[in-house]
Amino acid sequence: LNLTIRPTSTGTINASICAGTSYLFNGLNLTIAGSYLDTFANSTGCDSIVTLNLTIRPTSTGTINASICAGTSYLFNGLNLTIAGSYLDTFLNSTACDSIVTLRLSVSPTSSRIQNIALCGPDSIRVGVHSYASSGTYRDTFSNYLSCDSILTTILVVHSPAFISLKPTICEGTAYQVGASAYTATGIYYDTLVTVDGCDSTIKTDLIVLPRSFAAQDIILCLGQSVTIDGHLYNNDGIFSDTLTSINGCDSILISTIIVKRPVLNITDTIFCSGNTYDGIVYTADADFTDTIISSLGCDSFIEETHIRVLDNSPLTISNDLIICEGSFAQLNVSGGDSIYAWSPAEGMSCTNCPDPIVSPAFNTTYTVTSHDCNGNLIAESIMVNVQPTPQISILTNDTCVYLGQILQLNTTEDSNTNSQVNWTIATQLLCNNCSFFSFQPFISGSYHVMLIDSIGCIAGDSVEICVKSDCPDSTIEVPNFITPNNDGANDVFKLKNPENLEIVFLRIFDRWGELLFETFNPYPEWDATFKEKLCIPGVYVYYIEGNCPSGGNFMKVGNVTIIR
């Protein structure tokens, strides 16, 4: 066996392509740079391993920003461009690949402006390198900020100086205005003003001033009369000036001297008492008379006024003598006379010169008031104020305690007359009316009061403390403190809870003034909040319960119940 070894072979290919193209390698179109390995058959039929090192040559891009003036062109890849915009074209770069160039072309406009200029001759204006002094339209070319043409059109108007002659007429006291100058006297004046075109204007003013005129008049008026001059009303003495208008339109000064004829006034005041005689006539009321004498001018020259005042001749009328309680007040009253009064003595008096002072004397006092009648004579009246000493009353019984149901007698001592009245109360409840002594069964602990009122209304009082003892536990009886009688089935009636089954003798209900509204002797009492078959008004009511104790004693329970609706 002659064995030969045919060698395998290896090889390397270095290749490059432009980005965006492909490379054919063993049937594959490659577009990504890298190393690729593949096996082929060599000339001996053995494997030939070929390595492809593929590189990508990049394409390039670029941007050209260019600007031209309007009316010119830009050469780009053989094209003369005149319109602003973006242009794209492809060239070969240094790696023989595409180079894409973008041209951004802007076209800067030429500018133009028109100016209107007015000159006063012989002035001139300079525009650029040119100077102009006559009216006309001129065009000059400059470079603007973009270095393009800027065309300035100048429309020039050249004004000639003006001359004006005036011959005005004014009234004295006024002024003729020419520009900033004001002229008040006749004469010729020259002023240089600026016209609406801004040029000098010479004004000649030949001014004539017309003088004002004067006139005078005397006017006599009666008192109460008036005169109107040029719309002004005058009714008093004085010299008055009015400005009128003459035929030439200027002021005419009219001086008016006005004299008002006033009558002589004589006033007579007469005062006397009612029923007296004046000038043969009896007067009982005030009266006024006026007599007037007329002068030759027709004005009142003498006025006689008579005022008669008739005074009332009523006597002083004073209130009757008074009796007051010690420490209280009394009011006095007086009328008549001249209504100007003086009281005495002043001690304890609210005022000494009024018709109705208030006094509070400590002892019997006589008060005197004085006034005057219509003839001026002093008149006087007196009133006696008697001070009644405060009555005295004392309860002889000392503070004490009693059992419920026990009879207690309260006695008093007093130093008042037989017409006095003695009343007994506890809280606001009247126990006995007009009782000098009081025998009763106390039902509640507290202060029992006695009050004495004598025949003129003076009051005295005393009190005694009484405690009422109970010998059985009445506190076990539960009593509601309010009821709602609205027929809703809840708390409609007043009834007791009696867990100890204490014997109830009676129940009484009183209103706040002590009037008995309900009474029952039922051992299981109930009250439906009515009185005389009508529902009681909402408010607070007093209940009084008496009962017997298991030990043989009795008990009492008092309290308040409120009706709510």
KOLDOMI-731710 format. One record per residue: residue in one letter; x, y, z of N, C-alpha, C in turn. Coordinates in steps of 0.1 Angstrom, whole numbers, plus 2048, in hexadecimal, padded with zeros to 3 digits. Layout:
N
AXYZXYZXYZ...
# end
This chain:
565
L8097F480080080080080980C800N8088147F680F8207F580582B7F9L8068308067FC83980B80284780AT7FB8518057FF85F8047F486780CI7F98718127F087B8197EF887811R7E388A80D7E08978067DD8A1811P7E58AC8117E38B681B7D68BE819T7D18C38257C68CD8257CD8DA824S7C58E58207CB8F281E7C38FC826T7C99088297C29138307C5920828G7BC9298297BE9368227B6941829T7BB94D8277B495982D7B1963822I7A59698237A197381979E980822N7A498B81E7A19988257999A081BA78D9A481E7859AB81577E9B681CS77A9C18157729CC81A7689D0811I75C9D58167519DA80E74C9E7814C7459EF80C73F9FB8117329F8819A72FA008237239FE82B7179FF822G70E9F68247029F681C7039EC810T70F9E680E7119DB8037139CE80AS7159C38027179B58087239AF801Y7289A480773499C80272F98E801L7319887F572D97A7F27389717F7F73596880073F95F806738951807N73C9487FE73793A7FD72893A7FDG7229437F57149437F370C94C7FDL71495380670D95C81071196A80DN70797380E70998180C70B98781AL71898A81D71B99082A71B99F82AT7149A58357139B48367199B9843I71E9B084C7239B48597329B085AA73A9BA85F7499B886074B9AC86AG7569A486775A99987076298F869S76598487076D97986B76496D868Y76496885C75C95D858764951854L76194585776993885476092F84CD76692984275E91F83A768915834T76390A83076B8FE82B7688FC81CF7738FB8147718F88057798EC802A7798E67F67818DB7F178D8E17E9N7998DD7ED7A58E37E67A78DB7D9S7B38DD7D37B68D77C67B88C87C8T7BB8C37D47BE8B57D77B18AE7DBG7A68B67DC79A8B07E17998B07F0C7A28B67F67A18B680579C8C480AD79A8C58177948D181C79D8DD81BS7988E881779F8F48177978FE820I79C90282B79590A835799919832V78F92182F79192F82B78B938835T79394283A78F94C84478D95983DL78095F83E77D96C83877D977843N78698184178698C84A780998843L77399B84776B9A583F76A9B2848T76E9BD84176C9CA8477629D283FI75C9DC8467519E48407579F2840R7589F783375DA05832750A0E833P751A1883C745A2183E743A2A833T735A2E832732A39829733A46832S733A5182C734A5E833729A6782FT726A7183971CA7B836721A8883AG71CA93835721AA0838716AAB835T717AB683B70DAC183A714ACE837I70FAD582C715AE282970AAEC82BN70DAF6833703B02835709B0D82DA701B12824705B1D81B6FAB2781AS6FEB348176F5B3F8166F9B4780AI6EFB4C8026F1B547F76E8B607F8C6EAB6A7F16E1B767F06D7B737E5A6CBB787E66C1B777DC6C6B7C7CFG6C4B757C46C8B797B76D6B737B3T6DCB6B7BC6E9B647B96E6B557BAS6F1B4C7B66EFB3E7B66FBB377BEY6F9B2A7C1703B227C8705B157C0L712B127BD716B077B5718AFB7BEF70FAF07BB710AE47C370FAD87BAN71BAD17B971CAC57B1718AC87A3G71CAD479D719AD779070CADE78EL704AE17986F7AE77976F8AF579DN6F2B007976F2B0D79C6E4B0F7A3L6E5B0F7B06D8B107B86D5B1E7BCT6C8B227BB6C4B307BE6B9B307C8I6B4B247CC6A8B247D56ADB1E7E2A6A9B247ED6ACB1F7FA6A6B117FCG6ADB088046A8AFA8066B3AF180AS6AFAE480C6B9AD980F6BBAD1803Y6C8ACF7FE6CBAC77F26D4ABB7F7L6D2AAF7F16D9AA37F46E0A9D7E7D6EEA9A7E96F5A937DD6FFA8A7E3T703A807DA70CA757DE71AA767D7F725A757DF732A767D973AA697DEL747A677DA74FA5C7DF759A627E9N759A5B7F5762A5F7FF770A597FDS779A5B807787A56805788A47805T77DA4080A77EA3180A776A2B7FEA773A347F576CA317E875EA2D7EBC759A307F774AA2E7FA743A3B7F8D735A3A7F972CA457F772FA50803S72FA5C7FE72FA68808723A70804I719A7180E70CA7880B70EA86811V70DA9080970EA9E80D700AA580DT6FDAAC8186F0AB48186F4AC3818L6EEACA80E6F0AD980D6E3AE0813R6E6AE881D6DBAF08226DDAFE81DL6D5B028146D8B0F80D6CDB19812S6D2B258166C8B3081A6CBB3B810V6C0B4380D6C1B4E8046BEB5A80CS6C7B6380E6C6B6F8166BFB7A80DP6B4B808116AEB898086B5B97808T6B3B9E7FD6B7BAC7FD6ADBB4804S6B0BBF80A6A6BC78116A4BD480BS698BDA80E695BE780868DBEF813R68EBFC813687C0581C684C12815I679C18819675C25814674C2F820Q67BC3A81E67AC44828675C51822N66BC5882A665C6482666CC6F82EI671C79828678C8382F674C9182AA670C9A83466CCA8830677CB1835L67BCBA82D686CC4831680CD282FC685CDB837682CE983668ECEF82EG68BCF5822695CFB81A69CD06822P6AAD088206B2D018166BACF581CD6B5CEE8266BCCE282C6BDCD7821S6C7CCE8246C9CC281B6CACB6824I6CACAA81E6CBC9D8256D6C9581ER6DEC8D8256E8C858206E4C76822V6E5C6E8176E1C608176EDC59810G6F4C52819701C4B81470BC55810V70FC54803719C5E7FE712C697F6H704C697F66FDC737EE6F7C7E7F7S6F5C8A7F36EFC957FA6E4C9A7F1Y6D7C9B7F86CBCA07F06C5CAC7F6A6C1CB67EE6BCCC37F36AFCC77ECS6AACBF7E369ECC37DC694CB77DCS687CBA7DB67DCAF7DC67FCA57D1G67DC987D467EC8E7CA67FC807D1T681C757C8682C677CD690C627CAY698C5D7D46A5C597D16A7C4B7D6R6B0C437CF6B2C357D26C1C337D5D6C5C2D7E06D3C2A7E46D4C1C7E8T6DFC157E46E2C077E76EDC067F2F6EABFE7FC6F3BFB8076F4BEC809S6FDBE78126FEBD98166F7BD7823N6EEBCD8246E7BCB8316EFBC283AY6EABBE8456F2BB684F6F5BA884AL6EEBA483F6F1B978396FBB9882DS700BA582B709BA8820702BA8813C6F5BA88126EDBA98066E9BB7804D6E4BBA7F86E0BC87F46D4BCD7FDS6D5BD98016CABE08086C8BED801I6BBBEE7FC6B8BFA7F36B0C037FBL6B4C107FD6ADC1A8056A8C247FBT69AC267FB693C307F3690C3C7FBT694C487F8692C547FF688C5D7F7I67CC607FE673C697F7674C767FFL67AC807F967EC8D7FF674C987FAV66FC9F805666CAB80266DCB7809V670CC1801676CCD80766CCD8807H669CDD81365FCE8815665CF5815S65ECFF80F663D0D80F65ED1481CP664D1E82265FD2582E653D2D82AA649D2F83563CD3583363CD4383AF633D4C835631D5983B622D5B83CI61CD5F84860ED6184A60CD6E850S601D7684B5FED838505F0D82856L5EED878635E1D8786A5DED9586EK5D0D9886F5CBDA48745BFDA287DP5C1D9D8895B6D9A8925B1DA689AT5A5DA48A059FDAF8A959ADA78B5I59EDAC8C159ADA68CE594DB18D7C58EDAC8E2588DB68EC592DB88F7E591DC48FD59ADC7909598DBD914G5A3DB991A5A2DAF9255A4DA1920T5A5D9F9135A8D9190D5B6D92907A5BBD879025C8D868FC5C7D7E8EFY5D0D828E55D1D7A8D95DDD728D9Q5DBD658D75E6D5B8D85ECD588CAV5FAD5A8C9601D568BD60CD4D8C2G60BD408C0615D368C5615D378D5A621D3A8DA623D3C8E9621D4A8EDS61ED538E461DD618E760ED658E9A60BD6E8F25FED738F45FED828F4Y5F6D898EB5F7D978EA5E9D9D8EET5EADA88F65DEDAF8FC5DDDBD8F7A5E6DC38F05E6DD18EC5E7DD28DDT5E1DDD8D85E1DDF8C95F0DE18C5G5F4DDB8B9601DDB8B4604DD18A9I610DD18A3614DC789961FDBF89FY61DDB189E626DA88A562AD9D89BY637D9989C63CD8E893640D8289CD63CD7689763FD6A89E644D5F894T64ED57898653D4C89064ED3F896L646D3888F640D2C894645D2088BV642D1488F645D08887638D03880T639D0187362DCFC86C62BCEE86FV620CE886961ECDA86B628CD2864D630CD885B63BCD1854648CD285CG647CD9867654CDB86F65CCE686AC658CEF861660CFA85C65CD07862D664D11861661D1E867656D2585FS64DD2B867642D33861642D40868T643D4B861643D59867635D5E866I630D63872622D68873623D76877K61DD7F86F61BD8D87260DD8F878T60CD958845FFD9788A5FDDA688CD5F3DAC8855EFDBA8875E3DBA890L5E5DBC89D5DADBA8A75D3DC78AAI5C6DC78AB5BDDD28AF5B6DCE8BCV5B7DD68C75B0DD38D45A5DDD8D6L598DD88D758CDE18D958ADE38E8P589DEF8ED587DF28FB579DEE900R578DEA90D56BDE7914564DF4917S556DF391854EDFF91C549DFE92AF545E09930540E0A93E532E1193EA529E0D94751CE14949518E13958A510E1C95D50CE1C96B4FDE1F96CQ4F6E199774E8E1B9794E5E1A988D4DBE2298D4D6E2199B4C8E1B99BI4C6E119A54B9E0A9A64B5E0B9B4I4A8E0E9B64A2E0E9C4498E039C4L499DFB9CF48FDF09D1489DF19DEC47CDEC9DF475DEA9EC47ADDD9F2L479DDC9FF47DDD0A06475DC4A01G47BDB99FD474DAE9F7474DAD9E8Q478DB99E1478DB99D3486DB59CES488DB29C1494DAE9BC495DB39ADV4A1DB39A74A3DB799A4ADDAD993T4ABDAA9874B4DA197F4BCDA9975I4C9DA79764D2DAE96C4DBDA3966D4DADA19594E2D989524E2D8A959G4D6D8695D4D4D799634D7D78972H4DCD839784DFD839864D3D8A98EL4CFD839994C4D899A14CAD909ADY4C5D9D9AF4CADA59BA4BEDAA9C2N4BFDA89D04B5DAD9D94BADB49E5N4C7DB79E54CEDBE9F14D4DCB9ECD4D7DD39F64DFDE09F34EDDDC9EEG4F3DE59E6500DE39E2503DE89D4I510DE79D0515DEB9C3519DDF9BCF513DDC9B1515DCF9AA51ADD299CS523DC9997529DCA98A525DBE982D520DC197551CDB796C523DB995FT527DAF95852EDB094C525DAB941L521DB5938519DB292C521DB291FT51ADAF914521DAF90751DDBA8FFS526DC38F9523DCE8F1520DCA8E3I51DDD48DA51ADD08CC526DCB8C4N532DCF8C953EDCA8C2543DBD8C8G53ADB78D253EDAA8D8547DAB8E3C54BDB78E8554DB88F354CDBB900D553DBA90C54DDBC919548DCA91AS53CDCB921536DD8925533DD7933I53ADDE93C539DDD94B52EDE794FL523DE1956518DE895B519DE896AI51ADF497051BDF697F50DDFA984S508DF298D4FADF49924FBDF79A1T4F5E039A54F5E069B34E6E049B8I4E4DFA9C14D7DF69C54D5DFA9D3I4C9E019D64C6E069E34B8DFF9E6V4B8DF89F24ABDF29F64A5DFAA01K499DFF9FF491E06A0948BDFDA13R490DFEA2048BDF5A2A482DFDA34P477DF7A3846EDFEA41474DFEA4FV46FE08A57472E09A66469DFFA6DL46FDF6A75467DECA7C466DF0A8BN45ADF1A91458DF3A9F451DE8AA5I456DE1AAE450DD5AB444DDD8AC3T440DD6AC643BDD8AD4437DCAADAD43DDC6AE543ADB9AEC433DBDAF9T427DB7AFB41FDBAB0741BDADB0DI41EDABB1A41BD9FB21412DA2B2DF406D9CB2F3FED9DB3A3F6D91B3DC3EFD91B483E7D85B4C3DAD84B44S3D5D77B433C9D75B3B3BED7DB42G3B5D83B393AAD8BB3E3ADD9AB3FN3B9D9EB3E3BDDADB3E3B9DB3B31T3B8DC1B323B4DC9B263C0DD0B20Y3C1DD0B123CBDD7B0B3C5DDFB00D3C7DECB003C1DF5AF63B2DF3AF5G3ABDF1B0139DDF0B02397DE2AFFI3A0DD8AFC39CDCAAF93A1DC1B03V398DB7B0839BDADB123A1DA1B0AY3ADD9DB0E3B4D91B083B5D86B11T3B2D7AB0C3B4D6DB133BED64B0CA3C3D68B003CCD60AF83D6D6AAF1D3E1D64AED3ECD6CAE63E6D72AD9A3EBD7EAD53E7D85AC93F2D8DAC3D3F3D8EAB53FDD96AAE3F6D9FAA4F3FCDACAA33F6DB6A9A401DBCA92T3FFDC0A85409DC7A7D402DD2A75D408DDFA76403DEAA6E40EDEFA65T40BDF2A58416DF6A4F412E03A48I41CE0CA4741BE19A40423E19A33I41DE1CA28423E1CA1A429E29A17S436E29A1243DE36A0E438E3AA00S43DE469FB43AE4B9EE43FE429E3L44AE3B9E6450E329DC448E259DBG43EE239E3437E179E243DE0C9ECC447E0F9F444DE059FD448E07A0BD448DFCA12444DFDA2144EE06A28S44AE11A2F453E1AA36453E18A45F447E13A4B446E12A5943DE06A5DI442DFDA6543ADF1A6843ADF0A78E42EDF0A7D42CDEFA8B426DE1A8FE42EDD9A9742ADCCA9B427DCCAAAT41CDC6AAD418DC5ABB416DB7ABEH41DDB2AC941CDA4ACD416DA4ADBI40BD9EADD404D9DAEA406D8FAEFR40CD8DAFB40DD80B00405D7FB0DV3FBD75B0E3F2D74B193F7D68B21L3F9D6AB2E3FED60B373F3D5AB3ED3F3D4CB403E9D45B483EAD49B57N3DFD4AB5D3DFD4EB6B3DAD43B74S3DED36B703DAD2AB783E1D2AB85P3DBD25B903E1D24B9D3EAD17B9DL3F2D16BA83FAD09BA93F1CFEBAET3F3CF2BA73EBCE6BAB3F6CDCBAFI3F5CD6BBB3FFCCDBC03F8CC0BC4S3FFCB5BC43F9CA8BC73F6CA7BD6N3EDC9EBDA3E9C9CBE83F4C97BF1D3F2C99BFE3FCC93C083FEC84C05L40AC7FC0840DC71C05412C6AC12I40FC5CC12415C54C1C41EC49C15I42AC48C19433C3EC1343AC36C1EC43FC2AC1A445C21C23454C26C25E459C23C31466C27C34470C21C2AG479C2AC24483C26C1A47EC25C0CS471C29C0946CC29BFC46CC37BF6F466C39BEA467C46BE3458C4ABE0A457C58BDD44AC5EBDA44DC68BCFQ443C6ABC6445C74BBB43BC7FBBEL43FC8CBBE437C97BC0434C9DBB2N428CA5BB1424CABBA441ECB8BA7V421CC2B9E41BCCFB9F419CD5B91S40FCDDB8F40CCE3B83407CF1B85G406CFAB7B401D07B7C40DD11B7EG409D1EB81413D28B8341AD2BB75D427D30B7642ED33B6A437D28B65S434D1CB6B43CD0FB6744AD10B6BI44ED19B7445CD1AB7945AD17B88Y460D0CB8D45DD07B9A46AD07BA3A468D08BB0473D06BB946ECFEBC5W474CF2BC8470CEABD3479CEBBDFS474CE9BEB47CCE8BF7475CE0C01P47CCD9C0A48BCD8C0B490CCFC00A49DCD1BFD4A3CCABF14A9CBCBF5E4AACBAC024B0CADC074A7CA1C02G4AEC97BFC4A6C8BBF849DC8DBECM49FC98BE4496C9BBD949EC9ABCCS498C94BC249FC91BB54A2C9EBADC499CA8BAE49BCB5BA8493CBFBAFT498CCCBAF491CD7BB748ACE0BAEN48CCDFBA0485CE9B9747DCE2B8CC479CD6B8F471CCEB85462CCDB8BP458CCAB8344BCC9B88448CBCB8FD450CB2B8D44DCA4B93459C9EB99P45FCA4BA446AC9EBAA467C91BB2I471C88BB4470C7CBBC477C7EBC9V470C7BBD4476C7DBE2476C70BE9S480C6FBF3481C63BFB484C68C09P47BC6EC1047EC73C1E480C68C28A488C6BC3248AC61C3D47FC63C48F478C6EC4846EC71C52463C79C4CN458C7CC5344DC84C4E453C92C4AT450C96C3D456CA2C3844BCAAC30T44BCB7C32442CC0C2A44BCC7C1FY446CC5C1244ECCBC07446CD7C02T44CCE2BFF446CEEBFA44BCF1BECV442CF5BE2446CF9BD5441D07BD3T44AD0FBCC446D1DBC9447D20BBBS43FD2ABB643FD2EBA843AD3CBA8H436D42B9C431D4FB9B424D4FB92D41BD58B9640FD59B8D413D62B82C409D65B7940CD6DB6D40FD7BB70N40CD80B7C410D8EB7F41DD8EB86G424D83B88431D82B8E431D80B9DN425D7EBA3424D7CBB1428D6EBB5L42FD6CBC0434D5FBC5428D57BCBI426D4BBC641CD42BCB422D35BD0A41CD2EBDA422D22BDF418D18BE4E41BD0BBE4413D00BE841CCF6BEFS416CEEBF941DCE4C00417CD7C00I41FCCCC0241ACBEC02421CB7C0EM41ACAFC1541FCA8C21422C99C1CV42EC94C1F431C86C1C434C7FC29N42BC76C2D42CC6FC3A433C62C38V43DC5FC40445C53C3F440C49C49Q43BC3EC44436C33C4C441C2AC50P444C27C5D44FC1EC6144CC10C5CT457C09C59456BFBC54450BF2C5FP446BEBC5C440BE2C6644ABD7C6AQ447BD1C76450BC6C7B448BB9C7CI44DBAEC78447BA1C7B452B97C7DS450B8EC8745AB84C8A453B76C8CI459B6BC87454B5EC8A459B5AC97L450B56CA1454B52CAE45AB44CAFT457B3CCA545BB2ECA546AB2ECA0N472B26CA7480B25CA3481B1BC98D48DB1AC9148FB10C8748EB02C8ET487AF9C87484AECC8D483AE1C83C482AD5C8747FAC9C7F473AC2C84V46BABDC7B45EAB5C7E45EAA9C75Y456A9FC7A454A93C72448A96C68L449A90C5D43FA91C53431A8EC59G427A97C5741AA94C5D418A9BC6AQ423AA0C70422AA7C7D41CAB5C7BI413AB9C8440EAC7C83417AD1C8AL41AADCC83422AE6C8841BAF4C88Q41CAFCC92415B09C92420B13C93L41FB1DC89429B28C89422B35C8DN427B3CC97422B48C9D42BB54C9AT425B60C9942CB6CC96429B76CA0T431B80CA142FB8DCA8431B98C9EE428BA2C9F428BADC95424BBAC9CD428BC5C96425BD3C9B41FBDBC91S415BD6C8940EBDDC7F400BDFC83N3F8BE6C7B3EABE9C7E3E2BDCC7AT3D5BDDC7E3CDBD1C7C3C9BCEC6DN3CCBD8C643C9BD6C563D5BCFC4FS3DFBCBC563EABC4C4F3E7BB6C4BQ3EEBB1C413EBBA3C3C3F8B9BC3DV3F7B8EC42402B85C45400B79C3CN40AB76C3340AB6BC2A416B62C2DW414B54C2C41EB4AC2E421B43C21T42EB41C1E432B3BC1143EB32C13I440B28C0A44DB21C09450B20BFAA45CB24BF7460B26BE9456B30BE3T44FB2CBD8445B35BD2437B31BD5Q435B27BDE428B22BE1422B29BEDL416B2EBEB40FB35BF6409B2ABFFL40CB2BC0C407B21C163FBB26C1DC3FBB32C213EFB38C293EEB47C26N3E2B4BC223E0B59C1F3D9B60C2BN3E0B6BC303DAB73C3A3D9B6BC47C3E4B65C4C3E4B5DC583EFB63C62S3EAB67C6D3F4B6CC773FCB61C7DF3F5B55C7F3FCB49C833F8B3EC7AF400B34C793FEB2AC6E401B1CC74S3F6B13C743F7B06C793F6AFCC6DF400AF4C6A400AEBC5E409ADFC60Q409AD6C56411ACAC5641CACDC4CP428AD0C50433AD3C46435AC6C3DF436AC8C30438ABDC27446ABDC20I44DAC8C2245AACAC1B463AD2C23S470ACEC2447AAD6C2B47DAE3C23G480AEDC2B484AFAC24481B06C2DS482B12C26480B1EC2D471B22C2BY46AB24C3645CB28C3645CB37C3AH455B3FC31456B4EC32448B53C36V449B5EC3E43DB66C41440B74C3CM435B7AC36436B88C3142AB90C36L42DB9CC3C423BA5C41422BB1C37I415BB4C33413BC0C2B409BC8C32D40DBD5C37403BDDC3E3FABE5C35S3F2BEDC3A3E7BF3C333EBBFDC28I3F8C02C293FCC0BC1E406C04C15G408BF7C17411BEFC0E41FBEDC13C422BF1C1F430BEFC24431BE0C28I43DBDBC25440BCCC2644ABC9C31A448BBEC38452BB8C41451BA9C40G45CBA2C4445CB94C43466B8DC4CD464B80C4D46DB77C5546CB69C50S475B60C54475B52C4F47AB49C5AV477B3CC5847BB32C6247EB25C5AE489B1EC5E48DB12C57486B06C5EI480AFEC56479AF2C5B47EAE6C53C482ADBC5A486ACFC5347BAC4C56V477ABCC4C46DAB2C4D474AA5C4CK472A9CC56478A8FC5746EA85C53S473A7AC4C46AA6FC48470A62C4ED468A59C5346DA4DC5A46CA40C51C46BA42C4446BA36C3B472A3AC2EP477A2FC27480A32C1B478A36C0ED472A42C0F46AA46C03473A48BF6S480A49BF9489A4BBED489A3FBE3T483A34BE8483A28BDF478A2ABD4I46FA34BD6464A36BCC46BA3FBC1E46AA3ABB546FA40BA9464A49BA2V467A56BA045EA5FB9A464A65B8EP45DA64B82463A6AB76464A79B77N46FA7FB71471A8DB7246BA94B65F467A8CB5B460A92B50457A88B49I44DA8CB42444A83B3B441A8AB2DT43DA82B2343BA87B1542DA81B11P422A88B14415A83B12411A85B03N417A7DAFA414A7EAEC40EA71AE6N40AA68AEF403A5CAEB40CA53AE2D419A53AE4422A4AADC425A3DAE4G41EA3CAF0420A30AF842CA30B01A434A3BB01441A3CB09440A48B11N440A46B1F441A51B28435A5BB27D429A55B2441DA5EB21417A63B2EV418A5BB39411A5FB4641CA60B51F417A67B5C41FA68B6841BA5DB71K424A53B74421A48B7D42EA45B85L42CA3EB90437A3BB9A43CA2DB98K449A2BB9C44EA1DB9E450A1CBADN44AA11BB344AA0FBC144FA01BC5P45C9FFBC44619F1BC645F9ECBD4E45E9F5BDE45D9F1BEC44E9EFBF0N4459F2BE64369F1BE84329F9BF4L437A06BF5433A0FBFF425A13BFCE41DA15C0740EA18C0540EA27C01I408A2ABF5406A37BF13F8A3CBF5V3F7A47BFC3EAA4CC013E4A55BF7F3ECA5FBF13E6A67BE73F2A6EBDFL3EEA73BD33F7A7ABCA3F0A87BC6R3F7A92BC73F2A9FBC23FCAA5BB9I3F7AACBAE3FFAB3BA43FBAC2BA5F405ACBBA5402AD9BA640AAE0B9AD404AEBB9540CAF3B8C415AFCB93R41DB05B8C427B0DB92422B18B9BW415B1BB9A40EB25BA2407B1EBAEG408B11BB0402B0ABBB3F4B06BB9E3EFB07BAD3E1B02BAB3E1AF3BAAL3D8AECBB13D6ADEBB03D0AD9BA3L3D8AD1B9B3D3ACCB8E3CEABEB8FF3D3AB6B983D0AA8B983D1AA2BA6E3C8A99BAA3C9A93BB83C3A85BB6T3CAA7BBBC3C5A6DBBC3C9A66BC9F3C0A5DBCD3C3A55BD93C5A46BD5N3C8A44BC83CBA37BC33D8A32BC8P3DAA26BCD3E7A22BD23F1A20BC6Y3ECA20BBA3F5A1FBAE3F2A2BBA5P3F5A37BA93F1A43BA23F7A45B95E3F0A4BB8C3F5A4FB7E3EEA5DB7BW3F5A65B743F0A72B6F3F3A73B60D3E8A76B583EAA77B493EDA85B44A3F2A8EB4D3F6A9CB493EAAA4B44T3DEAA1B4A3D2AAAB463CDAB1B52F3C6ABCB4F3BFAC3B5A3B1AC8B53K3A6AC3B5A399AC6B55398AC1B46E39DAB4B4439CAADB383A4AB4B2CK3ADABCB2F3B6AC3B253C4AC0B29L3CCABEB1E3DBABCB213E1AC9B26C3E9AC7B303F0AD3B363FBAD8B2DI3FEAE4B2E409AEAB25416AE5B29P420AE4B2142EAE0B25433AE9B2FG43AAE4B39440AECB44443AE3B50V446AE9B5B44AAE2B6743EAE2B71Y43BAD6B77430AD5B81436ACEB8DV42FAD0B99433ACBBA642AABFBAAY431AB4BAE429AA9BB342BAA8BC2Y420AA3BC9421AA1BD841BA93BDBI423A8ABE141EA7DBE441FA7BBF3E414A75BF8414A70C06411A61C07G417A5AC11415A4CC12418A47C20N415A3BC23417A35C30423A2CC30C42BA2CC3B437A23C3C433A16C42P43AA0BC404379FEC464379FFC55S43FA08C5B440A09C69435A10C70G42CA16C68421A1DC6D422A2CC6BG42DA31C6842FA3FC6542AA43C57N42CA4FC53429A53C45435A5AC3FF433A5CC3243EA63C2B438A6CC20M440A75C1C43CA7FC12448A81C07K444A83BFB44EA84BF0449A90BE7V452A9ABE544EAA5BDC459AA7BD2G455AABBC645FAAEBBB459AB4BAFN461AB5BA445CABCB9845BAB1B8DV451AB3B84450AABB7844EAB5B6CT455AB3B61454ABCB5644CAB5B4BI442ABCB4543AAB7B39441ABCB2DI444AB3B2444BAB6B17442AB1B0CR440ABAB02439AB5AF6440ABAAEA
# end
